[in-house]
Amino acid sequence: MCNPALNGLGLTDKNHVCNCGANGHAGHASSEAHGGAGAIREHYLVDGMTCDHCVASVTEELSAVDGVESVSVALEAGGTSRVMVVSSRPVEVEEIRAAVTEAGYELVNA
């Protein structure tokens, strides 16, 4: 089971429920956005992530997509999180959707 989430004040959210099925956290999972001047930056919305393990799962799957250089996630626990994908080539939204689905989450409005 995941550890309770910390809110913006550094306080533990005792009502935090993780639905990712993880037995623990994989550490800080979002990678920094990199890429040169020719890099393509796209933002996506993903539902269902609640903790660092969720972020790690989505980051891992998206990073495996051909051309993806980095992934950055702004986690909104239990809500809709913002995901930035930096790539060296245009990546079809269906490739992104497939990776997010493989991680166990839902791509929103894409």
Phi, psi and omega in degrees: 000142181287154175287152177302146180286152174263135177275181184298343180266000181083012180265147180284134176270101183289345179268002181298128177236124179263125179255018183273348179078015182280153175262007180167180181266151177265012182090187179293120193256333185283136180268158179286146178284124178240192177121144180278193183298332181271002182290148178256126179248122178234142178251140179227158176248133183232131178262148169104349180283137182232348186204180180297326178295320177300314178300317180298319180297313180294316180299316180298313181294316179293324180294337180279349179289133181304126178098343180286126180264324179201160180225136178230130183241129171259096186290129171242087188308122179080358181239213179258117182267150178262129182238126175253129178246125176255126183225160179269351179215161175297131179249127180295142181300330179292330174293319178294313180302315181299319180293317180295318178296318178300326178284345177102020183231179185239127174281131185254140173049048178235000000 
